[in-house]
Amino acid sequence: MTQSTSVRDAIAVANENFMDTFKRRDAAGMSALYTENGQVLPPNSDFVTGKQAIAMFWQALMDMGIKEVKLE
């Protein structure tokens, strides 16, 4: 396996974990995927910064009825 293949595989595994965590409606788990100062940049909005704010952001999406996210 080449290094680029192993990196690509690691990204694919991380993306699956991200999507599965959202599908389980686990906002705390979503925020755990970010660093302490991690950021989300929602479309047409300001940055969401920090684990607590990120958890609240993902919970709000879940509460709106969004059932899954897809990373490509």
Secondary structure as UniProt FT lines:
FT   HELIX           3..23
FT   TURN            24..25
FT   HELIX           27..32
FT   TURN            36..37
FT   STRAND          39..40
FT   TURN            43..44
FT   STRAND          48..49
FT   HELIX           51..63
FT   TURN            64..65
//
